């Protein structure tokens, strides 16, 4: 107690505010960097801070000044190395869409369109956006954001501008977002060298499914009615049309249920809980 009283006797309330401020900044930056398990930036940041304090304690003014002026450059390097986690944790926002009438049969119609296109030797690669927003991960020539319509999707697929090697982008509520979509990433970011030998669509599907909760449906490369589904880094191949529809319904409905309830329902539940506790 005596040691603490002597310690605080040399400090005033302004010093305490500054200590709390810098401790809070250090904590949140460390927590942010610690989330990146790939680059282990937290330990580099901790080492930089220790080196900065050590040079001040050893009274090395030149090195200390260099570290001070170099701090903004170091921060930019951390941001560049940490961009993958930034993209997933910050840029990849959650979709909160208002509750609207969802076509009950759009799952079946989508698979039926895929089968028709396969008979015409047009392979389809379909991205189903779930909770994770894909705006920063996908490149599309335009955005439709149109409700699912069989005629619209068939017109897009049969158009001369349609590129089968790229993706059709839909949302879990049946909204048609775009066609001729490609992923935006660097393949070198993947540690697994096997991805370099995969077809382009499979590279995109593998990386997107590991970064987000996206569901990807691909028609079989062979002349069959089977489908391949990639979700959360797992590939399910040789799925029948019926099983593909069941899986599509299960994943999309689960995503819609997790997207949150309307504000009216949330307020109603909160009121019910208050009444129950009282």
N, C-alpha and C positions, 0 to 999 in steps of 0.2 A: 504493500500500500504506500509506503514511504517513497519507493522508487517511482510509482505511478504519479504520486502527488508532485514529486520533483520534476517528472517529465512534462506534466501538463502545466507546471508553473512557467515553463519557457514558451508556452504556446497561448495564443489568444483565439478567439472564435473565428477570425479570418483564416488562420492557419488550419483549423479543423475543417472549414468549408472547402479549402483547396485540397486537403488530403482526401476528403470524401469524394470530391469531384474527380480527381485523377484516379482514385481507386475504382470508382464506378466505370470510368472510361476503360481502364485496363481490364476490368472484369468482362465487360461486354465484347471488347475486341478479342480477348482470349477465348471467350465462349464461341464467338463467330468463327475464329480460325480453327478451333478444336473440332468443329463439325466436319472439316475436310480431312478425312482419314487417308486420302490418297497422297497428298503432298506433305502432311505433317507440318504445316506452317506454324502451329502453335509453339513448337520448340524453337524454331528460328526466331520468332517474335520474342520469346522469353530470353533467348541468348542475346538478341540485340539490346533489349532493355538492361540486362545484366552488364553487358559490355559498356553501355552508356553510363551506367552508375559507377562502374569500376574506374573508368577514365576520369570521372569527376572526383572520386575518392582519392585516386593516385595523383591527382593534379597534373593531368596530361592535357593541357589546353588545346594543342593542335589536333590531337585525335578526337578530343571531345567536341571541338568545333566542327570537325569533318563529319562526325556522326550526327550532329545537330542539323547541318545543312543537307546531309544525305537522307534524312528521315523522310521527306516527301517522296523521294525516288523509291525508297524502300517500301513505303505504303503503296505506291503504284504497282510495284512488282508483286506484292502480296495480293492485290486486287486482281491482277492479270492471272496469277497462278490459281487464285481462288474463284475464278469466274464460273467454273462448272457448278460449284455449290451455290454461288450467287444466282445462277440461272435457274437452278432447281428450287432453291429456298425462297428467293425474293422475286425474280422475274417470273418464275412459274407460279403464277397466282392461282387461286382457286376460283372456279366458275360458280357463280351464284345466280342462277337464272330464275325468273319468275315461273310459278307453276302454270302450265298451260296444257291444253288438250294434246295428248301424245297419241299419234296413230297406233292403234293396237296391232296392226299387221305389217308395219314397216320392216320388221325383222325378216318375215317370210318373203316379202316383196324384194328386199335387197338380195337375198340368196337366190331367189328365182331369176332376177336380172343377171346375177353373176353366172348362173348356169346357162342362160341364153347366150351371154357373151362368150362363154367357154365353147359352146357349140359352134360359134362363129370364129373360133380360134383367136379370141380376144381375151388374153389373161387380165385379170383385175387384181389390183393391190389396194386394199381398202383400210384406211385408218379410222378407227372409232375413238374420238376424243372423249375421255371420261371426266374426272375431276380436275386433273392438271391441265392448265391452259397451255396450248401448243403454239401460240402466236409467235413466240420468239425462237421456237425450235423448227418451224416449218416455213418453207418459202413457197408461196402460191402466186400465180400470175394475176389472180383476182379473187375476190371474196363474194360469194353469193348469199350465204346465210338464208337460204330458202327452205321452207318446210319440205319434208320428203314427199316427192311426187314421182310416180313411176315414169310418166311421160317425160318429165324433166331430166331424170337421170339417164334414161335411155337415149334421149336426144344428145346429151353431153357425151355419152360413150360412143355413139355412132358418128359424132362430128369428126371432121377431118383434122381438127386441131388436137384431138385427144391422143395422149401418149400413154400406151398401156404399161410401159416400164415404170411410170411414176404412179403416184398414189391418188386415190379418191378420198377426200377428207369429209367425214361426217362427225356429228356429235352424238352423244348417247341418247338424246331426245329425238333423233331422227332428222335433225337439221343438216342439210347439204351445204357444206362450207365452200368447197372448191374442188377442182380437178387439176391434174398435172402438177401435183405437189411433190416437193422434194425436201429432204431433211437438211438442216444447217448444222454442221458439226465438223470436227477434225477427226479423221479416222485414227491418226497417230495418238489420240488421247486414249485409245483402248489399249490395254496391256496385252490382251489376247491376240496373238499374231494370226490365229486362224481366221479372224474376221476379214483379213485382207484377201483371202481366197474365196470368199462368199460372193454371190451375185449382189449387185448394187442394192436391190430391194431388200435383200436379207440383211445386208449391213445396216441399212436404215432401220429396219424392223428391230434388229437385235439391240442397237444402241438406244433407240427411242423407248423400247420396252424396259430397258434397265434404268433409264433416266426418269420415266414417268409411268403412270398407270394406264397408258394407252393400250387399246386392243387392236390388233392387226389381223385382217383376214386376207388370205391369198388363195386364189384358185390353183388347183394342181397343175404343174407343168405338163403332166401326162394327160392323155385324152380320157380322163375319168371325171366323175362327178364329186370327187373328194376335195376337201378344203384343208388348208393349213392355218392354224390360229396361233399367234404369238402374243403372250400377255405376261407381264412381269418377268421377262427374261426366259420364260418357259415356252417351248415350241410343242404344239400338239398337231401332229400330221395325220393324214389319211382319215379325216373326219368326214362322215356322211353329211349330206345337206341337213337332215333332221337333227343330228347331234350338234351341228354348227349353229342352227337356229336356237336350240335350247341353251347352248353356251352363250350365244350373243344376248339372248334375253336375260339370262342370269346375271351377266357382268354389267350390262347397261342399266338394268333395273336397280341393281345394288348401288351403282354410281349415282343414279338419280335420287335414291333414298338418302344417300350420304351427303348430297349437295346441300342439304339443309332444308328445313321447313320454312314456310312463309313466316313473315314477321307476325302475322295475325295468329298463327298457330303457336309460335313461341311465346307471345304475350299471354295467350289463353292458358298454356301450360304453366307459365310462371304464376298467373293468377290462381290457378287451381292448387298449385303447391303452397302458395301463401294461405289460401283458405283452409287447406288441409292441416298446415302447421298451427294455424290459429285455433 
